[in-house]
Amino acid sequence: MKFVIAIFAALLVLAPIAAAAQQQFQIASDNLIVDDNASTAVFTGNVFVVHPLVTLRAPKVTVAYAPGSNTDIQSFEADGPVQLKMVGQEVRGDHLVFEPGSQMLYVTGNVLVVNAEGKVRGAELAIDLVNNTSVFKGGADGQASGVFGSD
C-alpha cells in the first residue's frame, strides 16, 4: 500500500497542470518555422517553454493549432531529450505529447519522474489531468520501477 501511495504522491504534483493548461505560455528557441498550411509552428534548437506552472526544455517542440487560429492549440509535442519541471518535481523522457482537448499528457522513452518522495522509471507514462490518474508502463524488461523514501 505504501508503494501505491508513494506513486500517487509523486505524480499528484502534476494535477495542477490541468487547471492552468489553457493559460498563456512563452516559447523561445534558436529557430521557428510557421506553416499556416499545416497549422503548425516548429521550434528547434534550445527550446525553452515557460508556462505558469511548468517549464520545459527540449531540442524540438511542435505546436499544432486549429486552422485559422494560432491560439487554439490542438497538440503540443516535444522531442528530446525532454525535461519538464514544476515545483518539487521533474519529469524526463525522450518524447512528450500534451493534448489540451483531452487533457492527456504522454511521456515516452526512458521516462524518469523525480521528487522528494522518490523516483519512478518506465518506458511510458500517461497522465490523465482531468481524473488525476497516471499509468506507467515498463520497458523492454516489462517493468516500471520506483525507489521511495528519504535517503
Secondary structure, 3 states (H helix, E strand, C coil): CHHHHHHHHHHHCCCHHHHHCCCCCEEECCEEEEECCCCEEEEEEEEEEECCCEEEEEEEEEEEECCCCCCCEEEEEEEEEEEEEECCEEEEEEEEEEECCCCEEEEEEEEEEEECCEEEEEEEEEEECCCCEEEEECCCCCCCEEEECCC
